Amino acid sequence: MIGRIFLFEVRYWLRQPMVYIFLLILGLMVFGAVSTENIQIGGSIGSVYRNAPEVVYNFYGLMSFIGLLMVTAFVNGTAIRDFANNTSQIVFSTPISKSQYLIGKFLGSTFIALIPLLGISIGIIIGSWMPWQDPVRIGPNMIGPHLQGFFLLAFPNVLFTSAVIFSVATLTRNTIAAFISAIVLMVGYLIAQSLMGDMDNEVIGAMLDPFGLNALDQSTKYWTVSEKNTMALPTNGVLLWNRILWICVSIGVFIFGYLRFSFYDRKQKAAAIVEDNALVPAKAHLLPQVARTYGASAMWKQFRHTIRMDLKSILTGPVFIIVMLLGVAQLISSLSLVTDLYENTTYPVTYNVVNVIEGSLFLYVIIIVTFYTGMLIWKDREAGISDIKDALPTPSWLSLMAKFTTMLVLLLIILLLSTGAGMVTQLLNGYTNLEPSVYFFYLIGPALLSFGFLAMLALF
């Protein structure tokens, strides 16, 4: 039965375009990084071959972390599909055990989440074949490093991510909770990386890294250029123990979710029953006569009301609060080091503070833009009122422009808060030349244009 559930999930997802879209995206990203100097993933490739084994390992390590939200989409979709479609009780009433159900779904979704990562090898190989490549910078395409990168780096990383997201999704039965967990996992990892950068014991830091990037760096940091071009990863040492440790952690997380999962619905508080004799018929009232207007003034009021309503729902929602708290934590940890440069103490000049804010906060801005543009578009349909709203005497462009303006206002609020945090950091360090114009022309203005364009693409 586990095999049947596994094959059902595989067949289901292989019929969905999302698998091939993610495969294409990852393949194009790596293809661009290998075939040209203008695109970089995790820094410059350096003087090694552009398809060297060390490059393959770095791409598999980085992309399996960057693709965390991609893994979440597959695993969460599998975990909550029966609950979202209201078919869970039908499935649970069949002679299927909890172990068969959970293990089959978990293995199926994890297998599917690994497929787009094959685009890394495809992108590297095709990128090395391009006619404009300098033959001196291209080495032989060896299959061994690709297999090692996939099984030593990508597979344990996806397994860990899948175990966490699958457990959260099956226990909460909520998509938002699953994606918040993925964001927390990503942000927590980035914060931990910045805190572990000054650890004296590099082996402990490498072992505590769930995605193996520190362990990979430990294994290859003393390689020469020739060794980076030819050597395979060692099958012993800190990288192997790191992988074994986090595979065991992944199994432990899945077992925890398995033990907590139940086929029975949670107890819900019953609604109060109102007696019939308590109902009092309402008196009929004549509706007042009103003049209906559909001019520019009415549309302007609708425009402002839509922005105010959407903005309030976003700013007071738990997702925005959690993501911004994580972003603020990351920003504070980064700004606390703004005066440290190559073990020297420097002034927190404005352009340096702006660079720190861009590097720390923009990941969260991308998450917020991606999540809330989708939420604004699908909100009416998920609430079941899309047909009613479409029947109202308002032009379609009004709603879209209001949503786009909402995203711009939301971006402006985030950028102003980050600007305030940067100025406070400067003042706390005794630096009073704040230069608001630098913040506006180098942070707020360019960010509004770039992320506003991203929001426009997502909406339209």
C-alpha positions, 0 to 999 in steps of 0.5 A: 500500500505504501508503494501505491500511495507513493506512485499515486503522488508521483503520477499526480505531480508529474501531471502538474506543470509546477514540477517542470517550471521549477526544473526549468527555473533552476536549470536556467539559473545555473546555466546562466551562472556557468555560461556567463560571468554576469550571473552569479549564484553565491559569489564568483566561480573564480579561477577554477573550471566553470564546470569543475567538481567544486562548482557542482558541489557549491551549486547543489548545496546553495540551490537546495537551500534556495529551493526551500520554498519550492520543496514546501510547495510540493510537500505541503500540497501533498500533506493537506490535499485531502483536508483541503478537498474535504476528502480526508474522512473518506480516505481515513475510513478505508482500510489504510493504516496511519503508517501506510498513509503518512510514509507513502505521502512523505516519500512521494512528495520528497521524491518529487521535490528532488526532481527539479534539482536535476536542473542543476546538472542539466544547466551545468552540462549545457552551459559548458557546451555553449560555443562562446565559452573559453575552452581554457575555462571548461573541463570535462563533465564528470558524472561522479561529482554530479552524483555526489552533489545530488546524494550527499548535498541535495538529498539530505537537505530536501529530506530535512526540509520535507520532514519539517514541512510535512510534520507541520502541515499534517499536524496543523492542516494549514498551508499558511502554517507550513509556509511560515515554518519554511520562512522561519527555517530559512531565516533562522538558518541565515541568522544562525550562520551570521552568529556562527561565523565567529565560532572558534570551533569550526567543526562544531559549526559545521556539524550544526549546519543542517544544509551542510554548507559549512561542512562543505566549506570545511572539506574544500577550503584548503583545496588548490585550484587543480584539486578543485578542478578534479577531486571528488568529495571525501567519503569521510570526515566532517561532511559525512558525519554532518550528513548522517546527523541531519538525516537522523534528525530528519527521521526523528522529525518525521517520527514526531509528526507521525506519533502526533498525527491522528485520523480523528478530527480535533474536538471543536467547540459546539455552537450554541443552540438557540431555542425557537421561542427566543426568536423574535420576528423583526419589524418591516422597515421601508428602505431609504431612497438613495441616489446611486452614483458611479462617477469619478468620486464614487470610484475614488472612494472605492479605491481608497476603501479597498486600499485601506481594507487590504492594507489593514488585513495585511498589517494585522495578519499573523504572517506579516507580523512573523515575517517582519519580526524575523526580518527585524531580527536579521536586520538587527544582527546585521546592523550590529556588525556595521562598524566592523570591517576586516577586524577594524572599527569604522564609522557607520556611514550611510552608504554602508548602512544602506548596503547592509539593509539591502543584503539583510532585508530584501529576501524578506521583501521578496517573500512578502511581495510574492505571498501577498500579491497572490493572497490579494488576487485569490482572496475573494475566490477563496472566500467564495465571493468572487462572483458577487464582486464581479457582478458589482458595478465597478470596473475591473481595473479599479480593483487591480490598481487598488491591489497594486497601490496596496503593495506599493504602500506596504513596500514603502512602510517596510522601507521606511521602517528599515530606514528608521532602523538604520538611522537609529543604529547610526545614532547609537554608534555616535554618528550623526551625519544621517544623510536622508537623501542617500536613504531615499535615492539609494534605498527607498527609490530603487527598491520601490521601482524594482519590487514594484515591478515585481508586484506588477508582474505578480498581479497582472 
